[in-house]
């Protein structure tokens, strides 16, 4: 069922290489496009309108990132159901448009779920909606219902573009907006008079089609489970060896009690994927362009409960340090990565920045008593504010009547406990804009030489996407300490000579892949030269050996086999951390296609030492 996960490395990098404006510039709308097998010939003005709308959909910073992660997770399931139901694949963009793939989304007209069904229509197409079950919140149940609805309409309209509009206007209402000459047509000429709902769906296809051509490797993907009839959520969670709260988050359709009998209801649940490649992508993908979070004024005090663990709003949390990642922080908090990701409203592969706040338990719906408002500062996002006050991002957005893609303007007064009244105007307060540091003169930088050789380096390159040719200073690493701890450097990308350099100093934004390309190495050779595991994090200022006497060194392996017997509650990732190896290695050594485990299963562990 789960497909299209392994794409080319060039695609993976292209999704996360820069700022939103760069992404928007890549959108091209040709004069011809297809929707559900219907050829659409677009006027010039309509091409421009669709391009603008698609570019708007690419904006939103961390919210766009989160939407993209939901799309990557749910889309393989949606595509499979649509294929089984015989619905054209292009309709997969409709739930993105309707709900941003948020299972419990509710519209102002009381439409609910992934496909935004009102209760009467949901019942009409065979979904169950009552106090025990609401299939509108089931990704499989709602998709089947939508397929039934659309196929029924197309039998009358005989045109999938008109059928698309009927999803909004209904079978009776759509007749006022369509031309009967296109009934049964396989080609249509359209211009800006095309109904706005159809234009919006076409814009979603343009905006997200390239992302879905090859879904990049994911930390977690969704599997389905159909044998829950008559069982409780707890019983299903036990069978799947997954935390019950996590299972609930992905299956909001089961409101209470047991799964009804007499019909198949499908659970979806996350399972660790075989690839963790996104861990090492450029920090340009992280929210706020990788900047240190803005300082929050009137910040509630932390209460210390341990060495690093503290409490705010009654919730255990931690302030991230340099070089830490999601796995490190989840381990400190003694929670699974899946829980950690859900608790902190972040994508699975998100990079961690020094100074950011993360929690080990679910955040609350409101701020502590006495903390009623927050004034937005320059550089802040709604995610920053939610984290600083220990509030669920979703709750914070609702209290301020904001959508996830709405920008946060400096000076806005944000409600932290109550909900802003619908007729109450948004208030703004004047806030001081931080002063920008003037650029300094450039000085030559050389990579650190190895003890036995001299190295040659190039000049520091301009910061990626810098609007001007600003010159920056890179702090030089002392030569007498080739293996010193990482030193702080400025945001500049170095360009050492690939032919003669022996050591490379890591700067902000670099990846193993980018460094290996500079020195004409494979990623595997680069890791082997430095005795690093595949998932080892990069730190700014870290010294990497990139040449060994002109010849790439191959590691000498000293190995011995171990057998690990899987215990209750263990995951593939937990086992990999226990033995200091990667999940991919365990899968390869045991000829496993995925990371699923059974209690008592024996796994072969190859213990290797690089010399």
Secondary structure, 3 states (H helix, E strand, C coil): CCCCCCCCHHHHHHHCCCCHHHHHHCCCCCCEEEECCEEEEECHHHHHHHHHHHHHHCCCCHHHHHHHHHHHHHHHHHHHHHHHHCCCHHHHHHHHHHHCCCCCCECCCCCECCCCECHHHHHHCCCCECCCEEHHHCHHHHHHHHHHHHHHHHHHHCCHHHHHHHHHHHHHHHHHCCCHHHCCCCEEEECCCCCHHHHHHHHHHHHHHHHHHCCCCCCEEEEEECCCCCCEHHHHHHHHCCCHHHHHHHCCCECCCECCCCCCCCEEEEEECCCCHHHHCCHHHCHHHHCCCCCCCCCCCCEECCCCCEEECCEEEEECCCCCCHHHHHHHHCCCHHHHHHHCCCCCCCCCCCCCEEECCCCECCCCCCCCEEECCCCCCHHHHHHHHCECHHHHHHHCCCCCCCCCCCCEEEECCCCCCCCCCCCECCCCCCCCCCCCCCCCCCCCCCCCCCCCCCCEECCCCCCCCCCCCCCCCCCCCCCCCCCCCCCCEECCCCCCCCEEECCCCCCHHHHHHHCCCCHHHHHHHCCCCCCCCCCCCCEEECCCCCCCCCCCEEEEEEEEECCCCCCHHHHHHHHCCCHHHHHHHCCCCCCCCCCCCEEEEEEEEEC
